[in-house]
Amino acid sequence: MFSTGQLIFGILFFIVFVIVIAFQYRKDLQLHKKHYKGTIWILIAFIGFIGMIASIKYIFM
Protein backbone atom coordinates (compact mmCIF):
# COMPACT_ATOMS: atom_id res chain seq x y z
CA MET A 1 0.00 0.00 0.00
CA PHE A 2 2.63 2.55 1.08
CA SER A 3 6.36 2.25 0.66
CA THR A 4 8.67 2.32 3.66
CA GLY A 5 9.83 5.82 2.79
CA GLN A 6 6.27 7.11 2.60
CA LEU A 7 5.41 5.61 5.99
CA ILE A 8 8.50 7.13 7.60
CA PHE A 9 7.73 10.52 6.05
CA GLY A 10 4.10 10.35 7.20
CA ILE A 11 5.04 9.45 10.78
CA LEU A 12 7.74 12.11 11.00
CA PHE A 13 5.45 14.72 9.44
CA PHE A 14 2.71 13.92 11.98
CA ILE A 15 5.13 14.13 14.93
CA VAL A 16 6.61 17.45 13.79
CA PHE A 17 3.15 18.84 13.00
CA VAL A 18 1.86 18.02 16.50
CA ILE A 19 4.96 19.56 18.12
CA VAL A 20 4.64 22.77 16.08
CA ILE A 21 0.91 23.07 16.83
CA ALA A 22 1.52 22.54 20.55
CA PHE A 23 4.33 25.12 20.56
CA GLN A 24 2.19 27.71 18.76
CA TYR A 25 -0.72 27.08 21.12
CA ARG A 26 1.50 27.63 24.16
CA LYS A 27 2.94 30.76 22.55
CA ASP A 28 -0.53 32.26 21.90
CA LEU A 29 -2.15 31.13 25.17
CA GLN A 30 -2.02 34.57 26.82
CA LEU A 31 -3.46 36.21 23.73
CA HIS A 32 -6.32 33.69 23.64
CA LYS A 33 -7.11 34.26 27.31
CA LYS A 34 -7.30 37.99 26.68
CA HIS A 35 -9.41 38.06 23.51
CA TYR A 36 -11.54 34.93 23.83
CA LYS A 37 -12.71 35.21 27.42
CA GLY A 38 -16.11 33.60 28.04
CA THR A 39 -16.27 31.57 24.85
CA ILE A 40 -16.86 28.40 26.87
CA TRP A 41 -20.49 29.52 27.30
CA ILE A 42 -20.94 29.68 23.53
CA LEU A 43 -19.58 26.13 23.27
CA ILE A 44 -21.95 24.93 26.00
CA ALA A 45 -24.91 26.63 24.29
CA PHE A 46 -23.98 25.09 20.94
CA ILE A 47 -23.69 21.58 22.42
CA GLY A 48 -27.00 22.10 24.24
CA PHE A 49 -28.68 23.22 21.01
CA ILE A 50 -27.41 20.18 19.10
CA GLY A 51 -28.54 17.95 21.98
CA MET A 52 -31.99 19.57 21.91
CA ILE A 53 -32.31 18.98 18.17
CA ALA A 54 -31.24 15.35 18.57
CA SER A 55 -33.65 14.77 21.45
CA ILE A 56 -36.56 16.30 19.50
CA LYS A 57 -35.73 14.05 16.56
CA TYR A 58 -35.82 10.90 18.69
CA ILE A 59 -38.93 11.93 20.66
CA PHE A 60 -41.08 12.63 17.60
CA MET A 61 -39.88 9.81 15.35
Buried (B, 14 or more C-beta within 10 A) or exposed (E): EEEEEEEEEEEEEEEEEEEEEEEEEEEEEEEEEEEEEEEEEEEEEEEEEEEEEEEEEEEEE
